[in-house]
Amino acid sequence: MVHLHSSIKPNHTYRWLDHTDVDTIYETPNTALASFAIDDALATAVSKGASPAAARLWAHDNTIVLGIPDARLPNISAGVKHLNEHGFQVIVRNSGGLAVALDDGVLNISLVLPDAKHVSIDDGYHMMVKVVKNMFADVTDAIEAYEIVGSYCPGDYDLSIQGRKFSGISQRRIRNAVAVQIYLDIFGDSLKRAALIRDFYNIALSDAPTTFTYPAIDPRVMASLNELLNIHLTIADVKKRAEDTLSQMGTVTTLQQNNAFERQIFEKRYAQMCQRNADILAMQD
């Protein structure tokens, strides 16, 4: 059983939204841009009491998601070109953090919760750490949360086993709701992903001085859960583990439909995301 801060009530009804296999969201192509826009729409609706807490699963193939600081790299255009040449599309999300790699071996989970004004930033991170530990409690008790130096998108709540990172957590707060977002590296070539982002930074920095300190990536500190646990997990396996864990915390409903208010917010946020990305790339031409 997950024991959480009292503001994160265990009797939440979690609206289960599985967007891992859908082609569109509100008739919009299901890209990473759409994913960040729908999380904003859900958070806005949850904040206003128009929707219950939500658990959303999402995945995107061959996408590098940059953070806002990455958009200020001195030679970002060359870095983006390098990623494109390796078959990856690139977007800049509407929050902090740094570059992460998504592909068919990476599952993302967003937990969108109300009453954010009474939930500290640390509470949000601790909640997700406990959720992930419970998800894999039958196969390991070795998951730890601390910054893995040399990883991409490093942070105090990197999740690792024996010093090798398989997951990172971020938060997006809108009004009185919080979306706690996590990526889980389930399978695939973690060394290749990390090397790709390492090379992106080397090219985009071009040895130019910056006021922001970007990570010096060591691919050897990154790994997939399958590699770390010596088991064979699929995305479907991990989705089931997430659903079972959330069922311990409250009620999980498979209600999928979205409402008109959410759609309106989604369309607005999606347009903003597209324009922001177009502006950032245009500035680099």
C-alpha positions as CSV (number, residue, x, y, z in Angstrom):
1,M,0.0,0.0,0.0
2,V,1.3,3.4,-0.9
3,H,1.4,5.8,2.1
4,L,1.2,9.4,0.9
5,H,1.0,12.9,2.2
6,S,-2.4,13.5,3.6
7,S,-3.2,16.1,0.9
8,I,-2.9,13.3,-1.7
9,K,-5.9,11.4,-0.7
10,P,-5.9,7.6,-1.1
11,N,-9.6,7.6,-1.9
12,H,-9.2,9.5,-5.2
13,T,-11.0,8.3,-8.2
14,Y,-8.4,8.0,-10.9
15,R,-9.7,8.5,-14.4
16,W,-7.6,6.1,-16.5
17,L,-6.5,7.4,-19.8
18,D,-4.4,5.1,-22.0
19,H,-3.0,7.2,-24.9
20,T,-0.2,4.8,-25.7
21,D,-1.9,3.3,-28.7
22,V,-4.2,6.1,-30.0
23,D,-3.5,7.8,-33.3
24,T,-5.2,11.1,-32.4
25,I,-6.3,13.2,-29.5
26,Y,-9.3,15.4,-30.3
27,E,-8.6,14.7,-34.0
28,T,-5.0,16.0,-33.5
29,P,-2.1,13.7,-34.3
30,N,-0.9,12.0,-31.1
31,T,2.6,13.5,-31.0
32,A,4.6,14.6,-28.0
33,L,3.3,18.2,-28.6
34,A,-0.2,16.9,-28.1
35,S,0.8,14.9,-25.0
36,F,2.0,18.0,-23.2
37,A,-1.1,20.0,-24.3
38,I,-3.5,17.3,-23.0
39,D,-1.7,17.2,-19.7
40,D,-2.2,20.9,-19.4
41,A,-5.9,20.5,-20.3
42,L,-6.4,17.8,-17.8
43,A,-4.7,19.8,-15.1
44,T,-6.8,22.9,-15.8
45,A,-10.0,20.7,-15.7
46,V,-8.9,19.0,-12.5
47,S,-8.1,22.4,-10.9
48,K,-11.6,23.7,-11.6
49,G,-13.3,20.5,-10.4
50,A,-14.5,19.7,-13.9
51,S,-12.7,16.3,-13.9
52,P,-11.5,13.8,-11.3
53,A,-7.8,13.1,-10.7
54,A,-6.4,11.5,-13.8
55,A,-3.8,8.8,-14.6
56,R,-2.6,9.1,-18.2
57,L,-0.2,6.7,-20.0
58,W,1.5,7.9,-23.1
59,A,4.3,6.9,-25.4
60,H,6.0,8.3,-28.5
61,D,8.4,6.7,-30.9
62,N,11.8,8.3,-31.7
63,T,11.2,11.7,-30.1
64,I,13.7,13.9,-28.2
65,V,11.9,16.2,-25.8
66,L,13.9,19.3,-24.9
67,G,13.5,21.6,-21.9
68,I,13.3,25.3,-22.1
69,P,17.0,25.8,-21.1
70,D,17.9,23.6,-24.1
71,A,16.3,26.1,-26.4
72,R,19.0,28.6,-25.4
73,L,21.9,26.4,-26.5
74,P,24.3,28.5,-28.6
75,N,24.2,26.2,-31.7
76,I,20.8,24.4,-31.1
77,S,20.0,24.3,-34.9
78,A,23.0,22.1,-35.5
79,G,22.1,19.9,-32.5
80,V,18.5,19.5,-33.8
81,K,19.8,18.7,-37.2
82,H,21.9,15.9,-35.8
83,L,18.9,14.4,-34.0
84,N,16.8,14.6,-37.1
85,E,19.5,12.9,-39.1
86,H,19.3,10.0,-36.7
87,G,15.6,9.7,-37.2
88,F,14.3,11.6,-34.1
89,Q,11.8,14.4,-34.2
90,V,12.4,17.2,-31.7
91,I,10.1,19.3,-29.5
92,V,10.5,21.8,-26.7
93,R,8.2,21.2,-23.8
94,N,6.5,24.0,-21.9
95,S,8.4,23.4,-18.7
96,G,11.9,23.2,-17.2
97,G,14.1,20.2,-17.1
98,L,16.4,19.1,-19.9
99,A,16.5,16.7,-22.9
100,V,15.0,13.2,-22.6
101,A,14.7,10.5,-25.2
102,L,11.4,8.7,-26.0
103,D,11.0,5.6,-28.1
104,D,9.0,2.4,-28.2
105,G,10.8,1.1,-25.1
106,V,9.9,4.1,-22.9
107,L,6.6,4.5,-21.1
108,N,5.4,7.9,-19.7
109,I,2.9,8.3,-16.9
110,S,1.2,11.5,-15.8
111,L,-0.7,11.7,-12.5
112,V,-2.9,14.8,-12.5
113,L,-4.0,15.7,-9.0
114,P,-6.1,18.4,-7.4
115,D,-5.4,20.6,-4.3
116,A,-1.8,21.4,-5.5
117,K,-1.7,24.4,-3.2
118,H,-1.7,22.0,-0.3
119,V,0.9,19.6,-1.9
120,S,4.5,20.7,-1.9
121,I,6.8,20.1,-4.8
122,D,8.7,17.5,-2.7
123,D,5.3,15.8,-1.9
124,G,4.6,15.4,-5.6
125,Y,8.0,13.8,-6.2
126,H,7.8,11.5,-3.2
127,M,4.4,10.4,-4.3
128,M,5.6,9.3,-7.7
129,V,8.7,7.6,-6.2
130,K,6.4,5.5,-3.9
131,V,4.1,4.6,-6.8
132,V,7.1,3.3,-8.9
133,K,8.6,1.4,-5.9
134,N,5.2,-0.3,-5.4
135,M,4.9,-1.1,-9.1
136,F,8.0,-3.2,-9.0
137,A,8.0,-4.3,-5.3
138,D,7.7,-7.9,-6.3
139,V,10.9,-7.9,-8.3
140,T,13.2,-5.4,-6.5
141,D,13.6,-3.4,-3.3
142,A,16.7,-1.6,-4.7
143,I,15.1,1.4,-6.4
144,E,16.6,4.7,-5.0
145,A,15.9,8.3,-5.7
146,Y,18.8,10.7,-5.9
147,E,20.6,12.6,-8.7
148,I,22.6,10.4,-11.0
149,V,25.5,12.6,-12.2
150,G,26.2,12.0,-15.9
151,S,22.6,11.1,-16.7
152,Y,20.5,13.2,-19.1
153,C,17.9,15.4,-17.5
154,P,19.5,14.9,-14.0
155,G,17.5,15.8,-10.9
156,D,17.2,15.0,-7.2
157,Y,14.5,12.4,-7.9
158,D,16.2,10.4,-10.6
159,L,15.2,6.7,-10.1
160,S,18.0,4.2,-10.3
161,I,19.2,0.8,-9.3
162,Q,22.8,0.4,-8.2
163,G,23.7,3.8,-9.5
164,R,22.2,3.4,-13.0
165,K,19.2,5.6,-13.9
166,F,16.1,4.2,-15.6
167,S,13.6,7.0,-14.9
168,G,13.2,10.7,-14.3
169,I,10.3,12.8,-12.8
170,S,9.1,16.3,-13.5
171,Q,6.1,18.4,-12.5
172,R,3.8,20.8,-14.2
173,R,1.6,23.0,-11.9
174,I,-1.5,24.8,-13.3
175,R,-3.7,26.8,-10.9
176,N,-4.7,24.3,-8.2
177,A,-3.6,21.1,-9.9
178,V,-0.3,19.3,-10.5
179,A,0.7,16.9,-13.2
180,V,3.5,14.7,-12.0
181,Q,5.1,13.2,-15.1
182,I,7.6,10.3,-15.3
183,Y,9.4,8.4,-18.0
184,L,10.2,4.8,-17.4
185,D,13.0,3.2,-19.6
186,I,11.6,-0.4,-19.9
187,F,13.6,-1.9,-22.7
188,G,15.9,-0.9,-25.6
189,D,19.3,0.5,-26.0
190,S,19.8,2.9,-23.2
191,L,23.5,3.5,-24.1
192,K,22.5,4.5,-27.6
193,R,19.8,6.9,-26.3
194,A,22.2,8.6,-23.9
195,A,25.0,8.8,-26.5
196,L,22.6,10.5,-28.9
197,I,21.8,13.2,-26.3
198,R,25.4,13.5,-25.3
199,D,26.4,14.2,-28.9
200,F,23.4,16.6,-29.2
201,Y,24.8,18.7,-26.3
202,N,28.4,18.6,-27.7
203,I,27.2,19.8,-31.1
204,A,24.7,22.4,-29.7
205,L,27.3,23.8,-27.2
206,S,30.2,23.9,-29.7
207,D,32.5,24.9,-26.8
208,A,30.7,28.2,-26.5
209,P,30.4,29.8,-23.0
210,T,27.0,29.6,-21.4
211,T,25.5,30.9,-18.1
212,F,23.5,27.6,-17.7
213,T,25.4,24.4,-16.8
214,Y,24.4,21.6,-19.2
215,P,25.0,18.0,-18.2
216,A,28.2,16.1,-19.3
217,I,26.5,12.9,-20.1
218,D,28.1,9.5,-19.4
219,P,25.9,6.8,-21.2
220,R,27.2,4.2,-18.8
221,V,25.1,5.5,-15.9
222,M,21.8,4.9,-17.9
223,A,20.0,1.6,-18.2
224,S,16.6,0.0,-18.8
225,L,14.6,-1.8,-16.2
226,N,14.9,-5.1,-18.2
227,E,18.7,-4.8,-18.1
228,L,18.8,-3.8,-14.4
229,L,16.4,-6.5,-13.3
230,N,17.4,-9.2,-15.8
231,I,13.8,-9.8,-16.7
232,H,11.6,-9.3,-19.7
233,L,9.0,-6.5,-19.1
234,T,6.8,-5.2,-21.9
235,I,5.0,-1.9,-22.1
236,A,1.8,-3.8,-21.5
237,D,3.3,-5.4,-18.4
238,V,4.2,-2.0,-16.9
239,K,0.8,-0.5,-17.7
240,K,-0.8,-3.3,-15.8
241,R,1.5,-2.8,-12.8
242,A,0.6,0.9,-12.9
243,E,-3.1,0.2,-12.9
244,D,-2.8,-2.3,-10.0
245,T,-0.8,0.1,-7.9
246,L,-3.3,3.0,-8.5
247,S,-6.1,0.6,-7.6
248,Q,-4.4,0.2,-4.2
249,M,-4.5,4.0,-3.8
250,G,-8.2,4.5,-4.7
251,T,-10.6,3.7,-7.5
252,V,-9.5,3.4,-11.1
253,T,-12.1,4.0,-13.7
254,T,-11.7,3.3,-17.4
255,L,-13.8,6.2,-18.3
256,Q,-12.1,7.6,-21.4
257,Q,-14.3,10.3,-22.8
258,N,-13.1,13.9,-22.6
259,N,-15.4,16.9,-22.1
260,A,-15.9,20.0,-24.1
261,F,-14.1,22.2,-21.6
262,E,-11.0,20.0,-21.8
263,R,-11.1,20.1,-25.6
264,Q,-11.2,23.8,-25.6
265,I,-8.2,24.1,-23.3
266,F,-6.4,21.4,-25.2
267,E,-6.8,23.2,-28.5
268,K,-5.6,26.4,-27.0
269,R,-2.5,24.8,-25.4
270,Y,-1.7,22.8,-28.5
271,A,-1.7,25.9,-30.6
272,Q,0.6,27.6,-28.1
273,M,2.9,24.6,-28.1
274,C,3.1,24.6,-31.9
275,Q,3.7,28.3,-32.1
276,R,6.4,28.3,-29.4
277,N,8.2,25.4,-31.1
278,A,8.0,27.2,-34.5
279,D,9.3,30.4,-33.0
280,I,12.3,28.6,-31.3
281,L,13.3,26.8,-34.4
282,A,12.8,29.9,-36.5
283,M,15.2,31.9,-34.3
284,Q,17.9,29.3,-34.9
285,D,17.7,29.4,-38.7
